[in-house]
Amino acid sequence: MKIVDLTNQSGEWLAAQGPKSEIVISSRVRLARNIASYPFMSKATRTQRSELHRMCRDHLLGMHSDRPVFYVDLDKTDEIDRQLLVERHLVSKQHAAGEGSRGVAISNDEAVAVMVNEEDHLRLQVLRSGLQMREAWSEADQLDDKLQDRLEMAFSERFGFLTACPTNLGTGLRVSVMLHLPALKLTGEIEKVFRAAKDMHLAVRGLYGEGTEAIGDFYQISNQTTLGRSEDEILAEFNDVIIPRIIMAEVAARGVLENERPLALDDKIGRAIGILKYARMLTSEEALFCLSHLRLGVVMKRVTGLDLPTINHLFLQTQPAHLQRLIGKPLDGEARKAARAQYVRDKIGRNNL
């Protein structure tokens, strides 16, 4: 499998088939691991980085798995394809923009990705559609066990797994969900969620993680520290308490819009449909915001003729790297806006909205 093959497929995590998928786009579990006999990436020499990359790549490709994987050498990959992997949440922006020997192993269905030579030697990631944190953790844990059978990880009896960033020290576990919260934004309640998340020591980030804005009413919410807590404690609080509360708040906000402000709700949705159907130039940000309101309309049954998997896929296909791969050539900013508008018109126009 090649990167270009990803362009036209929807990863498992975008299928909108998991629990609470009308609000929870995906659940992600990530584990940070380092090889005991090598220094952290910030101290590793070029030779050590190359050795680490080769060793980890060979082990990842050599492991037996129910999910076939392919490997991407990022230092041998062009900028558009690296950006495409970022847009699909398979590598971080930092990993894509890095230098030297580094890569990522990806399962064909995109449920599993393992970054090699990012901030840590290994970053294991499992993605699931909807709220499936425990299912994601179970697979990540199994993958971690397989790697530990082959590689000695840096571990301290006192501190747990040793990581480049102190906030990952201990379990090395970072859990996060991608949430679609348009009603909380429209009702002005989103800031209350942010304040509550901060009080609970959670990180709230944008669509592509750290340092990005919440475009299209999408928010990533994750734990910030792992030291002194077990995996079960982290998962239980996140999956059973924190995220259900946010889901309830979004459901309540949608009820307010439907019962008290139906005209304003339909106006937002209608304007979004009008732009998507008739605009001749669209920025990626404008496309995401309009698709966000369209998605809200579909979930609330105020729009018919479209399903969530189709809209979720459009969120990806309208991003810059995806668009250029779909068109088949690099495009400058103005050309991308025109191509994006044409692509959306073609897709939306097939449905009687």
N, C-alpha and C positions, 0 to 999 in steps of 0.2 A: 504494500500500500504506500502511496505517496501523499504529500501534503495537498496537492491539487485535488485528490480524491475526496478530501474533506469538504470541499466547497459546496457541493451539491447534496451532501447528506446532513441529516439532523442527528446530532449525538443523542445518546440515550437520555442524557440529562435535560434535553429540550423537548422530550416527548409529551410533557404535560399529562402524564399518566400516574404520577405519584400522589400520595395523600396531600391534600390542601394545595394542589398545584394551581388553583385559581389565584393564589396569593404567593405561595412559595415556588419560585422558579426551580431552584435546585438546593440540595444540601451538599456540603463539601467537608471532607475530613482530610487534613494534611498532617503528615509526620515529618519532622526534621531529624535527620540522622547524619552522623559523621564517622568516618573510618578512623579507628583508634590509632593506627600507625602513621597518620598524616596530620599536618597542622591544619588549622582552619583556613578557609579560602583566602582570607585577607593576608595570611602569612605564607601561603604556599608559593613555591617557585614555579616558573613556567614548566620545568621538567616534572615537578610533582603534580601540577594540574593535568598535564598530558597523561601521566601514569594513572591518576585517579579516573580520568575520563575513560580511558581505554578499559581499565579494570571493571568499572561500574557498568559500562555499556555491554561488555562481554557477559557479565553475570546476568544482567537484565534480559538480554536476548537468549541466554542459555537456560533460563528457568522454565520449567513446565508450568503452563497456565491454561485455564479454561478460556481466557481471552487472548487471542493472538495479538502480538504487539509489533510495531515497527519503530525504528529509531531514526531520529533526525539529528544530524550534526549541525548545530546552529552556526558554528564558525564557517560552515560551507554552504550556508543557506542565505538567499538574498533577502533584502529588507522587507519586501512585500510579503513573502512567505512567513518571515518571523512575526510580522505584524498580524498576519492571519491567525497564527497560533495564539497570540495575545487575545485577539477578538473572540476566539473560541474558549478562552480561559484554560488553555493547556500549558502555557508558560506565563510567567510574570513579565511585566514590562521591563523590569531590571534584567531579567535573564535574556530577553530578546536583545536588549541594547548592550549587553556585556561584551567582553573581549576574550579571545583565547579559546582553549579547548573546553567545550561545554555542549550539552545536548539534552534531549528529552526522549524517553520511551513512552509511546502512546498506544493504548489498546485500540483496535479497529473501531470499536463502538464509542470511543472517547470517554468511557467510564473511569479509566485509570490512566494517570500520567505520572511519570517520575522524572523530575528535573535533576540533571547531573551537573555539579559545579555551579550552583547558583550561590546564594549566601552560605548555605551548608553544602556538604558534599552530595547529599541526597535529599530531595524533597518529594515524598510520596503523597500523591493526591488521588482521592476517589470521589467522583461526582455521582449524585443520584437525582432523579426527577422528584420534585416535591419534597415534603418533609420526611426524609428517610435517613436520619442521622445515624441510628444504630446499625442499619444495613450497610451504610457507607463505612462506618467504623469497623464492622466485622470483616469486610473485605480488606481494608487497609491493614488491620491487625494481622491477617493471614499473610499478606504480602510482606509485611515487616518481618514476620517469623521466618519466611523463606529466605529473605535477604540476610537475616542474622545467622542462619545456618551456613551461609557462604562467606560472610564478611564479619569481622569483629568490629562492633560499633564502639565509639567513645562513650564510656559509661562510668559514673561515679556512684559508689554506695551511698554517699552522703547527698549528692545533688540529683542523681538520676542521669538521664541522657544529656550529654554535653553539647551545647549548640552555640553558634556564632553570636546570636542575640540573646541576652539574658532573659528576655520575656518568654523565650521558648524552652528555657532550661527546665529539666524535670521529666515530664512525659514527652516533650517535644510536640505535643498535640495542639493543633489549631483547628477549631471547628467553626464553620460559617454557613450562613444561608443567604441566598439571593432572594430578596423580597420585592414584590411589586406593590407599592403603597400609594397609588394615585389618589384615593379618597382622603387619606390622612393629609396629603398635600393640599387638595382642593378645599378641605374644611379648615385648614390652618392649624391642625392638631399635630403635625409632624414634629414640631419642635419639642413637644412634650415627650414624644418617644425618644428623641435624641437625648434629652436631659435624663430621662429614666435609664437609658442605656449607659450613659456616662456614670451615673450613680452606681450602676452594677458592674462597673469596670469593663464595659464592652466597647469595642471599636466599631464605629459606623463609617463606612466608606462608600465610594461610588461604584459604578458598574465594573471597573477594572481594578478594584482594590486600592491599595495604599496610594495616596496622592492624587486620586481621581475624583471627579464630581459625580453627583447622583443624577445622571442624565436619564430622562425618560421615566422618572419616579422609581428607579431601581436602586436598591440599597443593599450593600453587603454588611451583615452584622456578624461579628466574631468575638471570641474570647481573646483577652489580651495577655493573660499570664497562666502558667501551668505549674509552677513550682509549688510543692506542698499539697497538691491535689491529685487524686487518682483519675484515670481515664473515665471510670464509671461516674464519678462525682461531676466531672465536667460535662459529660454527655447528658446525665439526668437533669441537671439544672437547665442546660441549654434547650434540650429537646422537649422536656416535660413542663417547664415553667416559663422560661423567658420568651421563646418563640410563640407558644400558644397565646400568651398575653398580647403580643404585638398583632397576631392574627385576629384576635377578638377585637382589638381597637380598630383595625382596618375594616372588619365586617360591620362594626357599629357605625363607622364613618360612612360606609356605603349605604347603610340604612338611612342615615340622616339625609344624604343626597337624594335618595329615592323618595323618601316620604316628605321632606321639607323643602327640597330644592330641585324638583324633577326637571323644571324648565332649564335651569342653569346646567344641570347634568347633561341633558340632551343637546344643549347648545354646544358644550365642550366636545361631545362625541361627534355631532354633526359637522362642526368646523374642521375637526381632524379628518373626517371622511372626505370633505370637500377639498382640502389641501392634498390629501393622498391621491384622490381621483383626478385632479385637474392641474396641479402644480407642474410647471415646466422645469423648475430648478429646486432641488432640495438639499440642504446640508444634512449631514449625518445626525446632528443634534435635533434638527426639526423633524426629521423622519422618526427618530426615536420617541419624541414627545407625542407626535400624532399617532404613532402605532400604540403608544401607551394608553392613550384615551380610547382608541379603537378596541384595544384588548379589554379595557374596563367595560366598554359597551357590550362586548361579546359575553363576558362573564356575567354581567347583570341582565343578560337577555334583552337588551335594548337594540341589539344589532344581530341580524341573522345572516347566514350565508358564508360565514367564516368559522374556523375552529382555532383553538389555542395553539396546537402544534404549527399550523401555518403561520400564525402571527409571530410565534416565538422564532421560527426560522427566518422570517423577514427581518427581525431585529439583527440577526447576524449578517444576512445577505446584503443589507444596506450599509454595512460598515466599509470603510475605504479599501482595505485589502481584499475583502471578499468581492466587492464590486469590481475591482480591477481584474481579479482572476475570472470572474463570470464573464466579463466583457472580453477578456483575452489579451489585454495590453495595459501598460501603465497609462494613467490619466492624470492630468493636472487638476487643480481645484475646481475650476469652472466646468471642465468636461465631466468630472465626477458628479457634480451637482445635477447636470443635465441627464447623465446616464442613470443616476439614482432615481430621479423623478420618472423617467421612462420605464425603468424596471418595476417600480412600485405601481405605476399606472397599469402596466401589463398584468401584474399579479392581482391587484385589487379589481381591475376591470372585468376579470373573469367571474366575479361574484356579483350578485344583484344586491348591492348595498343601497 
